[in-house]
Amino acid sequence: MAAIERLAPTSLAEEWDNVGLLVGRGGQPVTGVLVALDLRDGVLDEARAEGCNVVLTHHPVVFP
């Protein structure tokens, strides 16, 4: 989370933006990161297959 905060500070987010850790627990060891535009079933499948336990998306999970 600290690395993401350095690249994209939450202080720059709009008031209505849904930023930060939305699902899961912070402080866990990171085994891999998958970056995607939206969180879809296929993205989760790919993350599992690649051993990634972090999925970083542009759109929050509440968007269809």
PARO-113648 format. One record per residue: residue number from 0; residue in three letters; x, y, z of N, C-alpha, C, O in turn. Coordinates in Angstrom, 1 decimal. Layout:
REM PARO-113648
<node><n>NUM</n><res>Ala</res><n_X>X</n_X><n_Y>Y</n_Y><n_Z>Z</n_Z><ca_X>X</ca_X><ca_Y>Y</ca_Y><ca_Z>Z</ca_Z><c_X>X</c_X><c_Y>Y</c_Y><c_Z>Z</c_Z><o_X>X</o_X><o_Y>Y</o_Y><o_Z>Z</o_Z></node>
...
END
This chain:
REM PARO-113648
<node><n>0</n><res>Met</res><n_X>0.8</n_X><n_Y>-1.2</n_Y><n_Z>0.0</n_Z><ca_X>0.0</ca_X><ca_Y>0.0</ca_Y><ca_Z>0.0</ca_Z><c_X>0.9</c_X><c_Y>1.3</c_Y><c_Z>0.0</c_Z><o_X>0.5</o_X><o_Y>2.3</o_Y><o_Z>-0.6</o_Z></node>
<node><n>1</n><res>Ala</res><n_X>2.0</n_X><n_Y>1.2</n_Y><n_Z>0.7</n_Z><ca_X>2.9</ca_X><ca_Y>2.4</ca_Y><ca_Z>0.7</ca_Z><c_X>3.4</c_X><c_Y>2.7</c_Y><c_Z>-0.7</c_Z><o_X>3.5</o_X><o_Y>3.9</o_Y><o_Z>-1.1</o_Z></node>
<node><n>2</n><res>Ala</res><n_X>3.8</n_X><n_Y>1.7</n_Y><n_Z>-1.5</n_Z><ca_X>4.3</ca_X><ca_Y>1.9</ca_Y><ca_Z>-2.8</ca_Z><c_X>3.2</c_X><c_Y>2.5</c_Y><c_Z>-3.7</c_Z><o_X>3.5</o_X><o_Y>3.4</o_Y><o_Z>-4.5</o_Z></node>
<node><n>3</n><res>Ile</res><n_X>2.0</n_X><n_Y>2.0</n_Y><n_Z>-3.6</n_Z><ca_X>0.9</ca_X><ca_Y>2.6</ca_Y><ca_Z>-4.4</ca_Z><c_X>0.6</c_X><c_Y>4.0</c_Y><c_Z>-3.9</c_Z><o_X>0.4</o_X><o_Y>4.9</o_Y><o_Z>-4.8</o_Z></node>
<node><n>4</n><res>Glu</res><n_X>0.7</n_X><n_Y>4.3</n_Y><n_Z>-2.7</n_Z><ca_X>0.5</ca_X><ca_Y>5.7</ca_Y><ca_Z>-2.1</ca_Z><c_X>1.5</c_X><c_Y>6.6</c_Y><c_Z>-2.7</c_Z><o_X>1.2</o_X><o_Y>7.8</o_Y><o_Z>-3.0</o_Z></node>
<node><n>5</n><res>Arg</res><n_X>2.7</n_X><n_Y>6.1</n_Y><n_Z>-2.8</n_Z><ca_X>3.8</ca_X><ca_Y>7.0</ca_Y><ca_Z>-3.4</ca_Z><c_X>3.5</c_X><c_Y>7.3</c_Y><c_Z>-4.9</c_Z><o_X>3.7</o_X><o_Y>8.5</o_Y><o_Z>-5.3</o_Z></node>
<node><n>6</n><res>Leu</res><n_X>3.0</n_X><n_Y>6.4</n_Y><n_Z>-5.6</n_Z><ca_X>2.7</ca_X><ca_Y>6.6</ca_Y><ca_Z>-7.0</ca_Z><c_X>1.4</c_X><c_Y>7.3</c_Y><c_Z>-7.3</c_Z><o_X>1.3</o_X><o_Y>8.2</o_Y><o_Z>-8.2</o_Z></node>
<node><n>7</n><res>Ala</res><n_X>0.4</n_X><n_Y>7.0</n_Y><n_Z>-6.5</n_Z><ca_X>-0.9</ca_X><ca_Y>7.6</ca_Y><ca_Z>-6.7</ca_Z><c_X>-1.5</c_X><c_Y>8.0</c_Y><c_Z>-5.3</c_Z><o_X>-2.3</o_X><o_Y>7.3</o_Y><o_Z>-4.7</o_Z></node>
<node><n>8</n><res>Pro</res><n_X>-1.1</n_X><n_Y>9.1</n_Y><n_Z>-4.7</n_Z><ca_X>-1.5</ca_X><ca_Y>9.5</ca_Y><ca_Z>-3.4</ca_Z><c_X>-3.0</c_X><c_Y>9.6</c_Y><c_Z>-3.3</c_Z><o_X>-3.7</o_X><o_Y>10.2</o_Y><o_Z>-4.1</o_Z></node>
<node><n>9</n><res>Thr</res><n_X>-3.6</n_X><n_Y>9.1</n_Y><n_Z>-2.2</n_Z><ca_X>-5.0</ca_X><ca_Y>9.2</ca_Y><ca_Z>-2.0</ca_Z><c_X>-5.5</c_X><c_Y>10.6</c_Y><c_Z>-1.8</c_Z><o_X>-6.6</o_X><o_Y>10.9</o_Y><o_Z>-2.0</o_Z></node>
<node><n>10</n><res>Ser</res><n_X>-4.5</n_X><n_Y>11.5</n_Y><n_Z>-1.4</n_Z><ca_X>-4.9</ca_X><ca_Y>12.9</ca_Y><ca_Z>-1.2</ca_Z><c_X>-5.3</c_X><c_Y>13.6</c_Y><c_Z>-2.5</c_Z><o_X>-5.9</o_X><o_Y>14.6</o_Y><o_Z>-2.5</o_Z></node>
<node><n>11</n><res>Leu</res><n_X>-4.9</n_X><n_Y>13.0</n_Y><n_Z>-3.7</n_Z><ca_X>-5.2</ca_X><ca_Y>13.5</ca_Y><ca_Z>-5.0</ca_Z><c_X>-6.6</c_X><c_Y>13.0</c_Y><c_Z>-5.5</c_Z><o_X>-7.1</o_X><o_Y>13.5</o_Y><o_Z>-6.5</o_Z></node>
<node><n>12</n><res>Ala</res><n_X>-7.2</n_X><n_Y>12.1</n_Y><n_Z>-4.8</n_Z><ca_X>-8.5</ca_X><ca_Y>11.5</ca_Y><ca_Z>-5.2</ca_Z><c_X>-9.6</c_X><c_Y>12.5</c_Y><c_Z>-5.0</c_Z><o_X>-9.5</o_X><o_Y>13.4</o_Y><o_Z>-4.1</o_Z></node>
<node><n>13</n><res>Glu</res><n_X>-10.6</n_X><n_Y>12.4</n_Y><n_Z>-5.8</n_Z><ca_X>-11.8</ca_X><ca_Y>13.3</ca_Y><ca_Z>-5.6</ca_Z><c_X>-12.5</c_X><c_Y>12.8</c_Y><c_Z>-4.4</c_Z><o_X>-12.3</o_X><o_Y>11.6</o_Y><o_Z>-4.0</o_Z></node>
<node><n>14</n><res>Glu</res><n_X>-13.4</n_X><n_Y>13.6</n_Y><n_Z>-3.8</n_Z><ca_X>-14.1</ca_X><ca_Y>13.2</ca_Y><ca_Z>-2.7</ca_Z><c_X>-15.0</c_X><c_Y>12.0</c_Y><c_Z>-2.9</c_Z><o_X>-15.2</o_X><o_Y>11.2</o_Y><o_Z>-2.0</o_Z></node>
<node><n>15</n><res>Trp</res><n_X>-15.5</n_X><n_Y>11.8</n_Y><n_Z>-4.1</n_Z><ca_X>-16.4</ca_X><ca_Y>10.7</ca_Y><ca_Z>-4.4</ca_Z><c_X>-15.6</c_X><c_Y>9.4</c_Y><c_Z>-4.9</c_Z><o_X>-16.2</o_X><o_Y>8.4</o_Y><o_Z>-5.0</o_Z></node>
<node><n>16</n><res>Asp</res><n_X>-14.3</n_X><n_Y>9.5</n_Y><n_Z>-5.1</n_Z><ca_X>-13.5</ca_X><ca_Y>8.4</ca_Y><ca_Z>-5.5</ca_Z><c_X>-13.5</c_X><c_Y>7.3</c_Y><c_Z>-4.4</c_Z><o_X>-13.4</o_X><o_Y>7.6</o_Y><o_Z>-3.3</o_Z></node>
<node><n>17</n><res>Asn</res><n_X>-13.6</n_X><n_Y>6.1</n_Y><n_Z>-4.9</n_Z><ca_X>-13.5</ca_X><ca_Y>4.9</ca_Y><ca_Z>-4.0</ca_Z><c_X>-12.1</c_X><c_Y>4.3</c_Y><c_Z>-4.1</c_Z><o_X>-11.9</o_X><o_Y>3.5</o_Y><o_Z>-5.0</o_Z></node>
<node><n>18</n><res>Val</res><n_X>-11.2</n_X><n_Y>4.8</n_Y><n_Z>-3.3</n_Z><ca_X>-9.8</ca_X><ca_Y>4.4</ca_Y><ca_Z>-3.4</ca_Z><c_X>-9.3</c_X><c_Y>3.6</c_Y><c_Z>-2.2</c_Z><o_X>-9.9</o_X><o_Y>3.6</o_Y><o_Z>-1.1</o_Z></node>
<node><n>19</n><res>Gly</res><n_X>-8.2</n_X><n_Y>3.0</n_Y><n_Z>-2.4</n_Z><ca_X>-7.6</ca_X><ca_Y>2.2</ca_Y><ca_Z>-1.3</ca_Z><c_X>-7.9</c_X><c_Y>0.7</c_Y><c_Z>-1.3</c_Z><o_X>-8.4</o_X><o_Y>0.2</o_Y><o_Z>-2.3</o_Z></node>
<node><n>20</n><res>Leu</res><n_X>-7.6</n_X><n_Y>0.1</n_Y><n_Z>-0.3</n_Z><ca_X>-7.9</ca_X><ca_Y>-1.3</ca_Y><ca_Z>-0.1</ca_Z><c_X>-9.4</c_X><c_Y>-1.5</c_Y><c_Z>0.1</c_Z><o_X>-10.0</o_X><o_Y>-1.1</o_Y><o_Z>1.0</o_Z></node>
<node><n>21</n><res>Leu</res><n_X>-10.0</n_X><n_Y>-2.2</n_Y><n_Z>-0.9</n_Z><ca_X>-11.5</ca_X><ca_Y>-2.4</ca_Y><ca_Z>-0.9</ca_Z><c_X>-11.9</c_X><c_Y>-3.8</c_Y><c_Z>-0.4</c_Z><o_X>-12.9</o_X><o_Y>-4.0</o_Y><o_Z>0.1</o_Z></node>
<node><n>22</n><res>Val</res><n_X>-11.0</n_X><n_Y>-4.8</n_Y><n_Z>-0.7</n_Z><ca_X>-11.3</ca_X><ca_Y>-6.1</ca_Y><ca_Z>-0.3</ca_Z><c_X>-10.0</c_X><c_Y>-6.8</c_Y><c_Z>0.2</c_Z><o_X>-9.0</o_X><o_Y>-6.6</o_Y><o_Z>-0.3</o_Z></node>
<node><n>23</n><res>Gly</res><n_X>-10.1</n_X><n_Y>-7.5</n_Y><n_Z>1.3</n_Z><ca_X>-9.0</ca_X><ca_Y>-8.2</ca_Y><ca_Z>1.9</ca_Z><c_X>-8.4</c_X><c_Y>-7.5</c_Y><c_Z>3.1</c_Z><o_X>-9.1</o_X><o_Y>-6.6</o_Y><o_Z>3.7</o_Z></node>
<node><n>24</n><res>Arg</res><n_X>-7.2</n_X><n_Y>-7.9</n_Y><n_Z>3.5</n_Z><ca_X>-6.6</ca_X><ca_Y>-7.4</ca_Y><ca_Z>4.7</ca_Z><c_X>-5.2</c_X><c_Y>-6.8</c_Y><c_Z>4.3</c_Z><o_X>-4.5</o_X><o_Y>-7.5</o_Y><o_Z>3.6</o_Z></node>
<node><n>25</n><res>Gly</res><n_X>-4.9</n_X><n_Y>-5.7</n_Y><n_Z>4.8</n_Z><ca_X>-3.6</ca_X><ca_Y>-5.1</ca_Y><ca_Z>4.6</ca_Z><c_X>-2.6</c_X><c_Y>-5.8</c_Y><c_Z>5.5</c_Z><o_X>-2.9</o_X><o_Y>-6.6</o_Y><o_Z>6.4</o_Z></node>
<node><n>26</n><res>Gly</res><n_X>-1.3</n_X><n_Y>-5.6</n_Y><n_Z>5.2</n_Z><ca_X>-0.3</ca_X><ca_Y>-6.2</ca_Y><ca_Z>6.0</ca_Z><c_X>0.1</c_X><c_Y>-7.6</c_Y><c_Z>5.7</c_Z><o_X>1.0</o_X><o_Y>-8.2</o_Y><o_Z>6.3</o_Z></node>
<node><n>27</n><res>Gln</res><n_X>-0.5</n_X><n_Y>-8.2</n_Y><n_Z>4.6</n_Z><ca_X>-0.2</ca_X><ca_Y>-9.6</ca_Y><ca_Z>4.2</ca_Z><c_X>1.0</c_X><c_Y>-9.5</c_Y><c_Z>3.3</c_Z><o_X>1.1</o_X><o_Y>-8.6</o_Y><o_Z>2.5</o_Z></node>
<node><n>28</n><res>Pro</res><n_X>1.8</n_X><n_Y>-10.6</n_Y><n_Z>3.2</n_Z><ca_X>2.9</ca_X><ca_Y>-10.6</ca_Y><ca_Z>2.2</ca_Z><c_X>2.3</c_X><c_Y>-10.7</c_Y><c_Z>0.8</c_Z><o_X>1.3</o_X><o_Y>-11.3</o_Y><o_Z>0.6</o_Z></node>
<node><n>29</n><res>Val</res><n_X>3.0</n_X><n_Y>-10.0</n_Y><n_Z>-0.1</n_Z><ca_X>2.5</ca_X><ca_Y>-9.9</ca_Y><ca_Z>-1.5</ca_Z><c_X>3.3</c_X><c_Y>-11.0</c_Y><c_Z>-2.3</c_Z><o_X>4.5</o_X><o_Y>-11.0</o_Y><o_Z>-2.3</o_Z></node>
<node><n>30</n><res>Thr</res><n_X>2.5</n_X><n_Y>-11.8</n_Y><n_Z>-3.0</n_Z><ca_X>3.2</ca_X><ca_Y>-12.9</ca_Y><ca_Z>-3.7</ca_Z><c_X>3.2</c_X><c_Y>-12.5</c_Y><c_Z>-5.2</c_Z><o_X>4.0</o_X><o_Y>-13.1</o_Y><o_Z>-6.0</o_Z></node>
<node><n>31</n><res>Gly</res><n_X>2.5</n_X><n_Y>-11.5</n_Y><n_Z>-5.6</n_Z><ca_X>2.4</ca_X><ca_Y>-11.1</ca_Y><ca_Z>-7.0</ca_Z><c_X>1.3</c_X><c_Y>-10.1</c_Y><c_Z>-7.2</c_Z><o_X>0.3</o_X><o_Y>-10.1</o_Y><o_Z>-6.4</o_Z></node>
<node><n>32</n><res>Val</res><n_X>1.4</n_X><n_Y>-9.2</n_Y><n_Z>-8.2</n_Z><ca_X>0.4</ca_X><ca_Y>-8.2</ca_Y><ca_Z>-8.4</ca_Z><c_X>0.0</c_X><c_Y>-8.3</c_Y><c_Z>-9.9</c_Z><o_X>0.8</o_X><o_Y>-8.4</o_Y><o_Z>-10.8</o_Z></node>
<node><n>33</n><res>Leu</res><n_X>-1.3</n_X><n_Y>-8.3</n_Y><n_Z>-10.1</n_Z><ca_X>-1.9</ca_X><ca_Y>-8.3</ca_Y><ca_Z>-11.4</ca_Z><c_X>-2.6</c_X><c_Y>-7.0</c_Y><c_Z>-11.6</c_Z><o_X>-3.4</o_X><o_Y>-6.6</o_Y><o_Z>-10.7</o_Z></node>
<node><n>34</n><res>Val</res><n_X>-2.3</n_X><n_Y>-6.2</n_Y><n_Z>-12.7</n_Z><ca_X>-2.9</ca_X><ca_Y>-4.9</ca_Y><ca_Z>-12.9</ca_Z><c_X>-4.0</c_X><c_Y>-5.1</c_Y><c_Z>-14.0</c_Z><o_X>-3.8</o_X><o_Y>-5.7</o_Y><o_Z>-15.0</o_Z></node>
<node><n>35</n><res>Ala</res><n_X>-5.2</n_X><n_Y>-4.5</n_Y><n_Z>-13.8</n_Z><ca_X>-6.3</ca_X><ca_Y>-4.6</ca_Y><ca_Z>-14.7</ca_Z><c_X>-7.1</c_X><c_Y>-3.3</c_Y><c_Z>-14.7</c_Z><o_X>-7.1</o_X><o_Y>-2.6</o_Y><o_Z>-13.7</o_Z></node>
<node><n>36</n><res>Leu</res><n_X>-7.9</n_X><n_Y>-3.1</n_Y><n_Z>-15.7</n_Z><ca_X>-8.8</ca_X><ca_Y>-2.0</ca_Y><ca_Z>-15.8</ca_Z><c_X>-10.0</c_X><c_Y>-2.2</c_Y><c_Z>-14.9</c_Z><o_X>-10.3</o_X><o_Y>-1.4</o_Y><o_Z>-14.0</o_Z></node>
<node><n>37</n><res>Asp</res><n_X>-10.6</n_X><n_Y>-3.4</n_Y><n_Z>-15.0</n_Z><ca_X>-11.8</ca_X><ca_Y>-3.8</ca_Y><ca_Z>-14.2</ca_Z><c_X>-11.6</c_X><c_Y>-5.1</c_Y><c_Z>-13.6</c_Z><o_X>-10.8</o_X><o_Y>-5.9</o_Y><o_Z>-14.1</o_Z></node>
<node><n>38</n><res>Leu</res><n_X>-12.2</n_X><n_Y>-5.4</n_Y><n_Z>-12.4</n_Z><ca_X>-12.1</ca_X><ca_Y>-6.7</ca_Y><ca_Z>-11.8</ca_Z><c_X>-13.2</c_X><c_Y>-7.5</c_Y><c_Z>-12.4</c_Z><o_X>-14.4</o_X><o_Y>-7.3</o_Y><o_Z>-12.1</o_Z></node>
<node><n>39</n><res>Arg</res><n_X>-12.8</n_X><n_Y>-8.5</n_Y><n_Z>-13.1</n_Z><ca_X>-13.7</ca_X><ca_Y>-9.5</ca_Y><ca_Z>-13.8</ca_Z><c_X>-13.4</c_X><c_Y>-10.9</c_Y><c_Z>-13.3</c_Z><o_X>-12.3</o_X><o_Y>-11.1</o_Y><o_Z>-12.8</o_Z></node>
<node><n>40</n><res>Asp</res><n_X>-14.2</n_X><n_Y>-11.8</n_Y><n_Z>-13.6</n_Z><ca_X>-13.9</ca_X><ca_Y>-13.2</ca_Y><ca_Z>-13.2</ca_Z><c_X>-12.6</c_X><c_Y>-13.7</c_Y><c_Z>-13.9</c_Z><o_X>-11.8</o_X><o_Y>-14.4</o_Y><o_Z>-13.2</o_Z></node>
<node><n>41</n><res>Gly</res><n_X>-12.4</n_X><n_Y>-13.3</n_Y><n_Z>-15.1</n_Z><ca_X>-11.2</ca_X><ca_Y>-13.7</ca_Y><ca_Z>-15.8</ca_Z><c_X>-10.0</c_X><c_Y>-13.2</c_Y><c_Z>-15.2</c_Z><o_X>-8.9</o_X><o_Y>-13.8</o_Y><o_Z>-15.2</o_Z></node>
<node><n>42</n><res>Val</res><n_X>-10.1</n_X><n_Y>-11.9</n_Y><n_Z>-14.7</n_Z><ca_X>-8.9</ca_X><ca_Y>-11.3</ca_Y><ca_Z>-14.0</ca_Z><c_X>-8.6</c_X><c_Y>-12.1</c_Y><c_Z>-12.8</c_Z><o_X>-7.4</o_X><o_Y>-12.3</o_Y><o_Z>-12.5</o_Z></node>
<node><n>43</n><res>Leu</res><n_X>-9.6</n_X><n_Y>-12.4</n_Y><n_Z>-12.0</n_Z><ca_X>-9.3</ca_X><ca_Y>-13.2</ca_Y><ca_Z>-10.8</ca_Z><c_X>-8.8</c_X><c_Y>-14.6</c_Y><c_Z>-11.1</c_Z><o_X>-7.9</o_X><o_Y>-15.1</o_Y><o_Z>-10.4</o_Z></node>
<node><n>44</n><res>Asp</res><n_X>-9.3</n_X><n_Y>-15.2</n_Y><n_Z>-12.2</n_Z><ca_X>-8.7</ca_X><ca_Y>-16.5</ca_Y><ca_Z>-12.6</ca_Z><c_X>-7.3</c_X><c_Y>-16.4</c_Y><c_Z>-13.0</c_Z><o_X>-6.5</o_X><o_Y>-17.2</o_Y><o_Z>-12.6</o_Z></node>
<node><n>45</n><res>Glu</res><n_X>-6.9</n_X><n_Y>-15.3</n_Y><n_Z>-13.7</n_Z><ca_X>-5.5</ca_X><ca_Y>-15.1</ca_Y><ca_Z>-14.1</ca_Z><c_X>-4.7</c_X><c_Y>-14.8</c_Y><c_Z>-12.9</c_Z><o_X>-3.5</o_X><o_Y>-15.4</o_Y><o_Z>-12.9</o_Z></node>
<node><n>46</n><res>Ala</res><n_X>-5.1</n_X><n_Y>-14.0</n_Y><n_Z>-12.0</n_Z><ca_X>-4.3</ca_X><ca_Y>-13.8</ca_Y><ca_Z>-10.8</ca_Z><c_X>-4.0</c_X><c_Y>-15.0</c_Y><c_Z>-10.0</c_Z><o_X>-2.9</o_X><o_Y>-15.3</o_Y><o_Z>-9.6</o_Z></node>
<node><n>47</n><res>Arg</res><n_X>-5.0</n_X><n_Y>-15.9</n_Y><n_Z>-9.9</n_Z><ca_X>-4.8</ca_X><ca_Y>-17.2</ca_Y><ca_Z>-9.2</ca_Z><c_X>-3.8</c_X><c_Y>-18.0</c_Y><c_Z>-9.9</c_Z><o_X>-2.9</o_X><o_Y>-18.6</o_Y><o_Z>-9.3</o_Z></node>
<node><n>48</n><res>Ala</res><n_X>-4.0</n_X><n_Y>-18.1</n_Y><n_Z>-11.2</n_Z><ca_X>-3.1</ca_X><ca_Y>-19.0</ca_Y><ca_Z>-12.1</ca_Z><c_X>-1.7</c_X><c_Y>-18.5</c_Y><c_Z>-12.0</c_Z><o_X>-0.7</o_X><o_Y>-19.3</o_Y><o_Z>-12.1</o_Z></node>
<node><n>49</n><res>Glu</res><n_X>-1.5</n_X><n_Y>-17.2</n_Y><n_Z>-11.9</n_Z><ca_X>-0.1</ca_X><ca_Y>-16.6</ca_Y><ca_Z>-11.9</ca_Z><c_X>0.5</c_X><c_Y>-16.5</c_Y><c_Z>-10.4</c_Z><o_X>1.6</o_X><o_Y>-16.0</o_Y><o_Z>-10.3</o_Z></node>
<node><n>50</n><res>Gly</res><n_X>-0.3</n_X><n_Y>-16.8</n_Y><n_Z>-9.4</n_Z><ca_X>0.1</ca_X><ca_Y>-16.8</ca_Y><ca_Z>-8.1</ca_Z><c_X>0.1</c_X><c_Y>-15.4</c_Y><c_Z>-7.5</c_Z><o_X>0.9</o_X><o_Y>-15.1</o_Y><o_Z>-6.5</o_Z></node>
<node><n>51</n><res>Cys</res><n_X>-0.7</n_X><n_Y>-14.5</n_Y><n_Z>-8.0</n_Z><ca_X>-0.8</ca_X><ca_Y>-13.1</ca_Y><ca_Z>-7.5</ca_Z><c_X>-1.9</c_X><c_Y>-13.1</c_Y><c_Z>-6.5</c_Z><o_X>-3.0</o_X><o_Y>-13.5</o_Y><o_Z>-6.7</o_Z></node>
<node><n>52</n><res>Asn</res><n_X>-1.6</n_X><n_Y>-12.4</n_Y><n_Z>-5.4</n_Z><ca_X>-2.6</ca_X><ca_Y>-12.3</ca_Y><ca_Z>-4.3</ca_Z><c_X>-3.0</c_X><c_Y>-10.8</c_Y><c_Z>-4.2</c_Z><o_X>-3.7</o_X><o_Y>-10.5</o_Y><o_Z>-3.2</o_Z></node>
<node><n>53</n><res>Val</res><n_X>-2.6</n_X><n_Y>-10.0</n_Y><n_Z>-5.1</n_Z><ca_X>-3.0</ca_X><ca_Y>-8.6</ca_Y><ca_Z>-5.2</ca_Z><c_X>-3.5</c_X><c_Y>-8.3</c_Y><c_Z>-6.6</c_Z><o_X>-2.8</o_X><o_Y>-8.6</o_Y><o_Z>-7.6</o_Z></node>
<node><n>54</n><res>Val</res><n_X>-4.7</n_X><n_Y>-7.7</n_Y><n_Z>-6.7</n_Z><ca_X>-5.2</ca_X><ca_Y>-7.2</ca_Y><ca_Z>-8.0</ca_Z><c_X>-5.4</c_X><c_Y>-5.7</c_Y><c_Z>-7.9</c_Z><o_X>-6.2</o_X><o_Y>-5.3</o_Y><o_Z>-7.0</o_Z></node>
<node><n>55</n><res>Leu</res><n_X>-4.7</n_X><n_Y>-5.0</n_Y><n_Z>-8.7</n_Z><ca_X>-4.8</ca_X><ca_Y>-3.5</ca_Y><ca_Z>-8.7</ca_Z><c_X>-5.6</c_X><c_Y>-3.1</c_Y><c_Z>-9.9</c_Z><o_X>-5.2</o_X><o_Y>-3.4</o_Y><o_Z>-11.1</o_Z></node>
<node><n>56</n><res>Thr</res><n_X>-6.7</n_X><n_Y>-2.5</n_Y><n_Z>-9.7</n_Z><ca_X>-7.6</ca_X><ca_Y>-2.1</ca_Y><ca_Z>-10.8</ca_Z><c_X>-7.8</c_X><c_Y>-0.6</c_Y><c_Z>-10.8</c_Z><o_X>-7.7</o_X><o_Y>0.1</o_Y><o_Z>-9.8</o_Z></node>
<node><n>57</n><res>His</res><n_X>-8.1</n_X><n_Y>-0.1</n_Y><n_Z>-12.0</n_Z><ca_X>-8.4</ca_X><ca_Y>1.3</ca_Y><ca_Z>-12.2</ca_Z><c_X>-9.8</c_X><c_Y>1.6</c_Y><c_Z>-11.7</c_Z><o_X>-10.0</o_X><o_Y>2.6</o_Y><o_Z>-10.9</o_Z></node>
<node><n>58</n><res>His</res><n_X>-10.7</n_X><n_Y>0.8</n_Y><n_Z>-12.0</n_Z><ca_X>-12.1</ca_X><ca_Y>1.0</ca_Y><ca_Z>-11.6</ca_Z><c_X>-12.4</c_X><c_Y>0.2</c_Y><c_Z>-10.3</c_Z><o_X>-11.9</o_X><o_Y>-1.0</o_Y><o_Z>-10.2</o_Z></node>
<node><n>59</n><res>Pro</res><n_X>-13.0</n_X><n_Y>0.8</n_Y><n_Z>-9.3</n_Z><ca_X>-13.3</ca_X><ca_Y>0.0</ca_Y><ca_Z>-8.1</ca_Z><c_X>-14.3</c_X><c_Y>-1.1</c_Y><c_Z>-8.4</c_Z><o_X>-15.0</o_X><o_Y>-1.1</o_Y><o_Z>-9.4</o_Z></node>
<node><n>60</n><res>Val</res><n_X>-14.4</n_X><n_Y>-2.0</n_Y><n_Z>-7.5</n_Z><ca_X>-15.3</ca_X><ca_Y>-3.2</ca_Y><ca_Z>-7.7</ca_Z><c_X>-16.8</c_X><c_Y>-2.9</c_Y><c_Z>-7.8</c_Z><o_X>-17.5</o_X><o_Y>-3.8</o_Y><o_Z>-8.2</o_Z></node>
<node><n>61</n><res>Val</res><n_X>-17.2</n_X><n_Y>-1.7</n_Y><n_Z>-7.4</n_Z><ca_X>-18.6</ca_X><ca_Y>-1.4</ca_Y><ca_Z>-7.4</ca_Z><c_X>-19.1</c_X><c_Y>-1.1</c_Y><c_Z>-8.8</c_Z><o_X>-20.4</o_X><o_Y>-1.0</o_Y><o_Z>-9.0</o_Z></node>
<node><n>62</n><res>Phe</res><n_X>-18.2</n_X><n_Y>-0.8</n_Y><n_Z>-9.8</n_Z><ca_X>-18.7</ca_X><ca_Y>-0.5</ca_Y><ca_Z>-11.1</ca_Z><c_X>-19.0</c_X><c_Y>-1.8</c_Y><c_Z>-11.9</c_Z><o_X>-18.3</o_X><o_Y>-2.8</o_Y><o_Z>-11.7</o_Z></node>
<node><n>63</n><res>Pro</res><n_X>-20.0</n_X><n_Y>-1.8</n_Y><n_Z>-12.7</n_Z><ca_X>-20.4</ca_X><ca_Y>-3.0</ca_Y><ca_Z>-13.5</ca_Z><c_X>-19.3</c_X><c_Y>-3.3</c_Y><c_Z>-14.5</c_Z><o_X>-19.4</o_X><o_Y>-4.3</o_Y><o_Z>-15.3</o_Z></node>
END
